[in-house]
Amino acid sequence: MSNPSNAKSKRKRKSATSKSSNNMWSSSSKKKRGSSTTSSSGLNTDNAEKLFQEIADEDDDQVAGMEGISQLCEKLDIDPLEDLRVLVLLWKMGANEKPAQISKQEWMQGCAKLNVDSIAKFQNILPSLDTGFLDQTEFKDFYKFCFQFNRQGTHRTLDKELVVALIKMVLKERIPKDRLDSFCDFVESQESYTRITLDQWTSFLDFCYECEDLSSYDESTSAWPVLIDEYVEFMEERAKNKK
């Protein structure tokens, strides 16, 4: 016959084990329910998705176009036409799929990358979006993005009036003012150039980095696009007229 005290002891141990097991399951279950809205980095994915829904296009809730981006700028209290930080934000969020929009997938990935899920958090990172924080390699990538993002539909080029307005905003304080102003004067004065290609756009920045003194420019050995050759000729002619 078994000892009643031993049986009682076993029942207690069994009960304790069962209780412990239930607590572990309960804890695990709670953790799983929370992970559906909060990532390991602390991002509340539901909040990030809700923000996107507020700016998404009415006819396509998987995309936020320029109207939605403008609404985001209003919430952030920045000017979408004058404040370069909105382009830096879109670049950092990876809005590369199509021009003039950000997809829901890009938005969610960008929010995770920047760890932002509320307007307050977006506002907190605004100071870090100044282009002065970008090194030369990063800025060149951002500069290229600015062209691509501002394309319209399937067009591979930009209207020269848009180029002039955009390049003044993007390169302000990045290259010497006289170089920037003179290049814009040149583009505006050329009737043969109504639209600018990506190669011409990127070449101008590279040219500014590599050729600080125009007097050292040798067109015969130049590998730059014709646009750059003609810009240098324009500057030489301008210098002659000043004498």
Residue pairs with C-beta under 8 A, 6 or more apart in sequence:
36 45
37 44
37 45
37 46
37 47
38 44
38 45
39 45
39 112
41 112
41 115
42 115
43 111
43 112
43 115
43 116
43 117
44 117
44 118
45 108
45 111
45 117
47 117
47 118
48 107
48 108
48 111
48 112
48 116
48 117
49 104
49 108
51 111
51 117
51 118
51 119
52 64
52 104
52 107
52 108
53 61
54 71
55 64
55 68
55 69
55 71
55 72
56 62
56 63
56 64
56 68
56 104
57 63
57 64
57 65
57 67
57 68
61 104
62 103
62 104
62 105
63 101
63 102
63 103
63 104
64 72
64 101
64 102
64 103
64 104
64 107
65 100
65 101
66 80
66 100
66 101
69 80
69 86
69 90
69 101
69 102
70 80
72 86
72 122
73 79
73 80
73 83
73 86
75 119
75 122
76 86
76 119
76 122
76 123
76 126
77 123
78 85
78 86
78 126
80 86
82 169
84 131
84 169
84 170
85 126
85 129
85 130
87 142
87 145
87 146
87 149
87 170
88 129
88 130
88 131
88 134
88 142
89 122
89 129
90 102
90 145
90 149
91 141
91 142
91 145
91 146
91 149
92 110
92 113
92 114
92 129
93 102
93 106
93 107
93 109
93 110
93 111
93 113
93 114
94 106
94 109
94 110
94 113
95 101
95 102
95 103
95 106
95 110
95 149
96 106
96 145
96 148
97 103
97 106
99 148
99 149
99 150
99 151
99 152
99 153
100 149
100 150
100 151
100 152
102 110
111 117
114 125
115 121
116 122
116 124
116 125
131 139
131 142
131 170
131 174
132 173
134 142
136 209
139 174
140 202
140 205
140 206
143 170
143 171
143 201
143 202
143 205
144 198
144 201
144 202
146 166
146 170
147 158
147 166
147 198
147 201
147 202
148 198
150 158
150 162
150 166
151 157
151 158
156 197
156 198
157 195
157 196
157 197
157 198
158 166
158 195
158 196
158 201
159 194
159 195
160 187
160 188
160 190
160 193
160 194
160 195
160 196
163 187
163 196
163 201
164 184
164 187
164 188
167 180
167 183
167 184
167 201
167 204
168 180
168 184
171 180
171 205
171 208
172 180
175 205
175 208
176 208
179 208
182 234
182 235
182 238
183 204
183 231
186 230
186 231
186 234
186 235
187 193
187 196
189 234
190 230
193 227
196 227
199 225
200 225
200 227
203 224
203 225
203 227
203 228
204 227
204 228
204 231
207 224
207 228
211 217
214 232
214 235
214 236
217 232
219 229
219 232
219 233
222 228
222 229
